[in-house]
Amino acid sequence: MSRQHLTPLFTGVRNHAEKQPIQFHIPGHKQGKGMDPEFRQFIGENALSIDLINIEPLDDLHHPHGIIKEAQELAAEAFGADHTFFSVQGTSGAIMTMIMSVCGPGDKIIVPRNVHKSIMSAIIFSGATPIFIHPEIDPVLGISHGITTDSVEKALDSHPDAKGLLVINPTYFGIAGNLKKIVEIAHSYDVPVLVDEAHGVHIHFHNQLPISAMQAGADMAATSVHKLGGSMTQSSILNVKEGLISPKRVQSIISMLTTTSTSYLLLSSLDVARKQLATKGEQLISEVITLAETTRARINKIDGLTCVGDEILGTKATFDIDPTKLIISVRDLGISGHEVEIWLREHYSIEVEMSDLYNILCIVTLGDTHEKLDILIDALSQLASDKANTTKTNQRSSVYVPNIPTLALSPRDAFYAETEVVPFHESAGRIIAEFIMVYPPGIPILIPGEIVTEENLSYIEENLKNDLPVQGPEDATFQSLRVIKEHRAIR
Ligand SMILES: Cc1ncc(COP(=O)(O)O)c(C=O)c1O
């Protein structure tokens, strides 16, 4: 009989708290009694009673041998992995673990350029050399998709000594490549496939969704249970298949990157999220898909808005789609996605997942209802009619995404090089020493080691002008950028 209805970690922690032991250990708030009363009342006694630490009865994430081990084993079974590691450092921590488990200084890793900043951080920490693959850019939506099997084949043909291939699957926008084929190609070179599955925890549990990393035979997957799977923010998992990867090395690296004060609230929430997905996921996700598909059809009836669906499929990078992501293109309204984000906040108290120059992204999950989506439709209809007669501020006829800059130095060398600060407008042609990205989604416009171009500068300015959250440089006002110091000959 399946054991997936069990929650050994949550149950163990809860039973421990119910015994009300007299605590002479951290956390010093001791079930909230030593805490500011306003916060204690707000957050509630139950939550505070399980805000515990790795005392003997509660196991230890760094050396799991009890309830955490059992919970991780159940998760591995549910996700079709050989081993599952819980992360309280988000998917960022799991991603860094994946990369640092396979790469050391000087090793090559093949990655798409539109990666999340945690991937570039791990490349800097490990000293690996990134071999970039151009993601496919959607000319209509102005977003990056995944990588194609052709580009993977080419990259591996030129770099068969790579220590790993990293794939984002599905993307932030819910588009998946042909992961199974990509895995087959990489494995024919004995190269392990590491999947950034931040936006795909639910796909494993429903056959109408793209296949998951573990189903595709990938070697590791960093999966955000907290984003779409019902656990608490910051809790993620790292799934591992044995063969090309050593689980012992993964355990050592994840431990090196993890706090010693691991939150049992986060860990318990992973345990219960896994139970829900494994025992009821299919039925719950079916409802989510129906809700999202109905909403998509209704949005497409509103003049000036489009919400792409299956018609996006059929290119080499768009092999499958997660319909629960609503990418709503607002370009035809003549305003930016960010203006729409603000309008929705001010008029309907709606908060979207993200906006960019051309789109807003709304995610439909296990937590949504018909009523909430009705409000979204009302708001979008009102917006479209309000904007139909006003001046258009975003009149680009086509979307604009800058070319990928040239990498002149390894990101690590650039990060640790001697640097200087130059005015923003004088930085073109210089090698940048810092990251610049729009967050969300956190995909770098520039990474340390790349040569800044005028095109990058205007793209940054356009994002800033539209109030999009451009971040990264030390100088948050963007008056200056930090670049690698040039040593000129002394006259
Ligand atoms: C594609 C992608 N990968 C990784 C991450 C990192 O996930 P987390 O926030 O759980 O660290 C994100 C977060 O936004 C993401 O969008």
The ligand as a Gaussian input file, in Angstrom:
#p B3LYP/6-31G(d) Opt

LIG

0 1
 C       13.886000      30.201000     -13.546000
 C       14.172000      30.355000     -12.084000
 N       15.116000      29.599000     -11.532000
 C       15.414000      29.685000     -10.223000
 C       14.751000      30.543000      -9.397000
 C       15.144000      30.618000      -7.936000
 O       14.147000      30.128000      -7.118000
 P       14.030000      30.553000      -5.569000
 O       13.397000      31.898000      -5.536000
 O       13.215000      29.470000      -4.962000
 O       15.409000      30.587000      -5.005000
 C       13.747000      31.355000      -9.918000
 C       13.024000      32.308000      -9.046000
 O       12.357000      33.213000      -9.448000
 C       13.453000      31.265000     -11.306000
 O       12.508000      32.039000     -11.863000

